[in-house]
Amino acid sequence: MTNKNNIKLTANTVKTAKSVSSIQALFRTTGLAIAIASSLVTTPLLAASFTVIHAGELLSIPGKKPLIEQTLVIDEGGKISQVKSGYLDPKSFGTDVDYIDLKNRFVMPGLMDMHVHLQGELGPKNDTENLRMSDADVAIRSAHFAKLTLLAGFTTVRDLGAKPEQIYALRDGIAKGWVDGPRIIASGGVSVTGGHGDVDGMSPDLLDKFTSKTICDGPYDCRRATRRAIKFGADVIKITSTGGVLSDTNTGTGQQMADDELKEIVDTAHGLGRKVASHAHATEGINAALRAGVDSIEHGSYADKESIKLLKKNGAYLVPTLLAGDTVVQMAKTSDFMSDAIKAKARRVGVDMTDNFKAVYKAGVKIAYGTDSGVSQHGTNAREAVLMHQAGMSNADILKSATVNGADLIGMSDKLGTLEVGKYADIIATEISPLKEIEALLDVDFVMKGGKVYKNKYATSS
C-alpha cells in the first residue's frame, strides 16, 4: 500500500495472506462452530516493528488543550511507545515501519460507550425475532452490530444487557482477534421477579421458558444470583433498581428492588471484584441504589438534590443515555408496534431525561458517555454527543466523558482513555475538530484499536 496517506516502508515487501479460508469461533452457549465470514482476520506473515502517525492536531489527554504537529509511535504489541513534538522521520525508526499521515486531521483517543446492547435493535419485528432467531443467529448479528460500532469510532463498550453466553463469547472472540469489534466489558444481569430485566409481554408458558437463572427474590437469593452471574463470566453486574420504559407492563418506573436486595448484590459483587451498574429512573430507586454503593447510575431520569449529593459523595458516575430517551419519544409518536403502556412511559421519561441531565451536569457530577444503543441503531452512537451538547455540556467535557471518564468507570485508566506512553493505541481521527464542532464525531475518518487500523477513508490499496 503506497500513497501519501499510508506508506509502507520496507526493504522487502511482505505480502499478507489469510491463514485459513475461514475462521471458526466456537460459541460456548450453543456448542456450534460459527463461521464469522464477514469478519475474517488477515494476518501478516511478518508485522512491522513500529507504526508512525503524524497528527496535525492531537488531543492526547481529553480535558487538556490539544497539541499541534505531533508524532505517535506505536510498537508491534499495539501500545504507544512515544509521543513527540514535531513530525519525526519514519525512516529514523528503521526500514520495517508503517507510516500513517494524519497531518490534516484531528486525532484523539478512541471513544468509549458505557451502555450498549449489541444483541439487538428496537423495532417492530422484535417479538418475531425473539421466537425465530436461534442463539447462533443472535451471535452472528451481534458480531455485525459490534463491527458497526467499531467503525463509528467506538473502540471500547460496556454491554449492559444480553444473553450472557453469547456476549461473553463475542467479547472473547474479539479479544482473540477472531472477530472485528470494540473491546467489550460484558455484564451479567440481576433483577427481581416481575421487575425490569425479567421477561415480560409473553404467554405464561413462554414467561417460564425464558426466565433467567439470575432473577432473584430477597437478599440471599440475590446473593446467589450475583455469584452465578460472575461465575459464568460477568465483568460487571447490571441491576434494575427501578422499572423501565421498555418493559411491556404498566408497573411504572418506580423502585422495584428492595433496599436489602440492592445492598446484598453490591456487597457480593464488590467482594468478588466486580463493579455494579444500576438502571434507575425514579428518584427513590436512584437514591436506594446509591446508598447501597453502586458504581454508576444508568439513565438517572429523576435524580434530585439528594441523588446529586450521593453521586458526588460516592464518586459514582451518571451514564445519561439521552439518545435512548430521544429515540423512544420519536418512536412513540410515529410507530405502531409499542404497547400503550410503553408509549406512555416513553413520552414522559424521554422528555424529562434531558432536563434532569442539565441539572446533574451543572452540579458537577461525574458523567460517563453512554447511549443505550440497541434502543437506537448501532453505529449511530455519536448522536449522543450532539444531544449532550444541545443540553448544555461543553464539547471538551463531552470528549472527556467518552474517553477519560469511561476508562475510569471500567477500571482501565492505566490502559485506555488517553494517548500516552504505555497505553493501548486506540485512536480515531476526524477532519474537523470536535472541540469546535461536536458533529464532527458523526463522521470519523480513521479508526485504530490496539495498533490495528480498521478504517482509513483516505488510504488506497495498490
N, C-alpha and C positions, 0 to 999 in steps of 0.2 A: 504494500500500500504506500504510494508515494504522492503526496501533494503538500501544499503549503500548510494545511491544517493538521495533517497527521503523517509524519515522515518516519519511516522505518530505517534506522541507521545500523546496518550490519555489514560485516566483512563478507560473510557467506549467507545468502538468503536462505532462510529456513521456512519451508512451506508447512502449513498446518494440515492436519488430516484427522478425520473422525476415527476414534479408536475402535468403534464398533458401528454397525449400521443403525442401531437403535439402542437407547439406554433404558433399561427397565428398572423401575423403582418398586420395591416390594412394600405396599401399603399394609401395615400391620393389621389394620382394622378389618380388612376383607380377606386377607390371605391370597390376594390376586396379584399377579405381576402386571403392572400397568405401564404401558409404553407411553411416555410423555413425548410424543413425536414432535410437538411444536416447540419443545424446549431442549432439544439435543445440544449437548455441550461439545464444542470443537476444541480439542486440547492440542496446543502446540507441542511438537516433539522437543523443542528447546525454547524456554521462555527467556525474554530479555531480562538482564540483570537489573535494569533500572527503567523507570518511566519518568520523563522530564516534562513538566507542564509549565508553559509561560502564561501567567494570568495577568490580564490588563488591569483588573481591579479585583482584589482578593479580600473577602470578609473571612479571615481565618478564625476569628473569635466573635460570634454574634453578640451584640451588646457593646462592642467596641467599634472604633472607626475602621473602615476598610483601608487597605494599603494599595498603592499603585505599583505596577510593573514588578511583579514577584515571580519567583521560580519555586515550584514544588518538585521535590524529588521523591519518588516512590520506589521502595525496594521490591524484590521479587516475592516477598511474603505479603504484599498488598498493604504495607504500612508506610506512613510518611517518615522519611529519613532526614529530610532537610526542608526548611522554608527559608529562602534567601531573597534579599532585596536585589532588584535588577534582573535582567534576563541572562542567566548563565548559559554558556555554550554547551549544548547537549553532548557534543563530541568530547568535552573535557571529562566525561564520565566513562569514556571508552567507546568501543565500536558496537557493543551489544546494548543499544539503548532505543526505547520507543520515545518519540517526541510528539507532543500534542500542543498545538498552537491555539491558545485561548486569549491571545493578546487583545482581541476586540470584544471580550466577554466579561461579565460579572461572575466571579467564581466564589462559591461558598460551600459549607458542609451539606451533605445530603439531608433532605428533610425527613422528619420523623412524625408519624401519625400514631397517636397513643390510643386510638379507639377505632378499630375496623372490624368488619365481619366478612372475611374473604370467601365464605362458602355460598353466598347468595346475593341477590339484589331484590329489593322490594318491588312487587309488581303484581298484576292481575293473575298471573299463572302460578303463584306460589303454592296454592293448595294442590294443584295438579302435580307440580314438581316434587312436592314432599312425598306424594304417593307413588310416582312413577320413576323417579330417579334412584338408581342404585347407589350404594356407597362409593363404588368405583366412579360413577358419573359425577358425583359430588366432588370427589378428589380431583378429577380432571378439570372440572370447571373452576375449582378454587385455584388450581395452578394457572389457569388463564387469567383470572382476576388478579392474582399476585403479580404476574408479569405486567399487566396494565398499570398497576400501582407503581412498580419499579420504574417503568418508562416515563411516568409522570414526575419523577424526581424524588420519590419517597423510598429511601434506601433501608429504613427500619420501621416496622409497625408493631403495634401491640394488638393482637386479635383477642377480643373480649366476648366471644360467644360463637362456638362452632361445635360440630361433632368432634369430640376430643381426639379419637384415634386418627381421624383424617387430618386434622390440623397439626397434630404432633408429627405425623409422617411428612406433611408438606414442609413444616419447619425444618425437620432433619434433612429432607431431600435437598432443600435449598442450601443448607449449611454444608452439605457434602458436594455441592456443585452439580447435582443431577438435574436440577430444575432451576430456571431463572426466576428470581423473585427477590423481594426485600427480605432483610433479616427479620425473623418473626419471633416475638415474645408471645407465647401462646397461653391462654388462660384455661383454667378448669372452673366451671360454673357451679355455684352452690346457691340453691334457692329453697323456699319453703313450699309445701303443698298448696297449690292454688294461687301462688304468687307469680309475679312477673319473673319469667325464667322457667316456670313449669309449662308443660304443654297445654294448649287450650284450643277452643274452636273446632273440636273434632267430636265424633261419636264416642260414647263411653268405652266401647271396646278398643278403639284406637288410642284413647287417652291412656289406658292401662299399658298398651303396647309400647307407646313412645315415651313414657315417663322415665326420666333419667335416674340412675342409681345415686346421684348426688343431690336429689331432692330430700329435704330433711324436715323434721319437726321436733322442736325442743333443743336445748343446748347440747346435750350429749349426742343426740343423733346428728346434729350439725357438726360436732367434732369429728364423728365418723366420716361424714360426707367430705369434709375438708381433707382429712387424711387420705381418703380414697382418691380424690382429685389429684393430689400431689403424688401419690404412689404411681398413678398412671401417666404422669408426665407434665403436670401443670407448672409453668414458670411463674404464674401469678394466679391468685384466686379472685374471681369475679363474683360479687354478690349483688342481690337486688333488694335493697332495703326498703324500696317503695314500689308501688305499681308502675306500669309502663304504658306509654301511648299505644304501642302496637300489640299489646295483649288483647285478644278478642274476647273481652269480658268487661262488664261495667263495674268492676271493683275499684275503679278510680286510680289515682296516683299517690295516695297517702301511704303512710308507713305500713309495711306488711311483715317485716321480720321483727321479732321481739328483741328488746334490749339484751336479754341474756343470750339469745341465739347469736346476735351480732358480736358480742364480746367473746363468746367461745370460738367463733370462726376466726376472728382476728388473732386471738392469743395462740390458737393452734397453728395458723398459717405462719405467723411471725416466729413461733418456736421451731418451725421446720424451714426457716429461711426464705419464706415467700411473702411478697407484699400483697395487699388487698385493695382492689378497686371496687367501689360501690356505685352501682347505678342508683341514682337518687333524684327524684323530682320535688316531692313535697318537703316543706320545712322540717317537720318533725322527723322524717326519715333521714334527711341530710344530717341533722344535729345528732341523732342517735348513732349514726354510723361514725361520725367524727368523735363522739365521746368514746366509742368502742376502740378507736385508734386506727381507722382505715388510712391508707396512704394517698388515695385520690377519690374525689367525688366526680362521677361522670354525669354530665348534664347540669345538675345543680339548679334546676329551673326556678325554685322558690327559696333560694338562700336568703336568710335575713341577717340582722346585725349579729346575732349570736353565732350564726354559721360562719360569718366572716371572722369573728373573734376566734372560733375554734380552728378554722383553717389556718390562720396565722400562728396561733399558739402551737399547733401540732406540726407545722411545716408541711401540711398536706397540699396537694395540687387540686385545682379545678380543671377538668377537661370539658370545655363548654359545649362542643358538638353543635354549633349554630347551624351548620349545613343540614343536619338531620331535621332540626326544627323547621327550617325553611322548606325542605323537601316535603315533609308531611303536610304542611299547611297548603302548599300548592296542589298536592295530590288530593287532599280532602275537598278542594274547590273544583277540581277538574276531572276526577276519576270516579268510577262506579264500584270498584272492587272492595273498597273499605266498608266495614260494617258501620252502623250508626254510632256504636259505642266508640270505635276507633276515631271516626271523624270528629266527634265532639271533643275528645281529648286532644286530637291533633290541632284543631283550631285554637284551643285555649292555650295549651302548653307551648306550641311552636311560636306563637306571638310573644308570650311572656318571657321566653328564654333570653331574648336579646336585651330587654330592659334590665333583667337581672344581671346579665353579663357585664353591662356597663357599670353597675354599682359595685360589683365584686372587683373588677379590674381597677376602678378608681380607688378602691380601698387598699390596693397594694397586695392582694392575694396572689400567690404563685399560680401561673397559668401554663398548662401544657397543651400543646396543639392536638386536637382530636376531632374527627369528622363524623364518626358512626357510619362510615362508608359501608355499603350494603343496604342501608336505608337509601342513601344517594348512590349514584353509579360509581363503580370503581374506576379509577383513573382521573376522576374529577376532584380529587382531594384538595387541590389548591384553591378551590372556590371558598373553602372555609376561611382562608386568609383574607379574601375580599370582604366577606361578611364581618370578620373581626375588625377590619379597617373601617367599614361603614358604621360599626358600633362604637368607634372612638379609640381603638387601640392603635398605638403608633406602629409604623412599619418595622422599626427596629425591634420593638418588643414582640411583634408577631414572629419575626425571624428567630429571635431568641427562644420563643415558646416552642418552635418546631425543630430546635437543634439542642441547645444547651440544656433547656428545661426537660425536654424529652429524655435525654441521656441521663439526667439526674434522677428522674422518676423511675426509670428501669434499672438504676444502679450501675450504669455503664459509662460514667463520666470519664473514666480512665481510658476508654477505648473509642468513644464516639462523641459527637456534638460540636467539636471544633476541629480545625485543620492545624494540628500541632504535631511535633516530632513524637513518634511512638504510637500514634493513633491510626486507626484504620483509614485508608484513603477512600472515604465515602464523599464524593464530590459531585456537585452539579454546577451548571453554568447557564446564564440567560443573556440575551442580547442587551436588555435594558436592566438597570439596577432596580431590584425590588425595594430598595430603600427609598427610591424616588417614586416608583410606580409599582404597587404591590401586585397589580395584574400581570406583571412580568412572570410570576410563578406559574401562570396558566400555560406558558409556552416555554418549557425547559428545553434547551438546545443539546445539553450534554449530561450524561449520567454515568458515573463510575461508582462501583461498590467494591470495596476491598481490593482496589487496584485494577479491577477488570472493567473495561468500557462496555456498556450496554447500549449506549445511544450517543451518536455524534452526528448531528444533522449535516455538518459541513465536510465530513470525511467522505472520500470516494475510493472505491476499490479499482485496482488496475491489475 
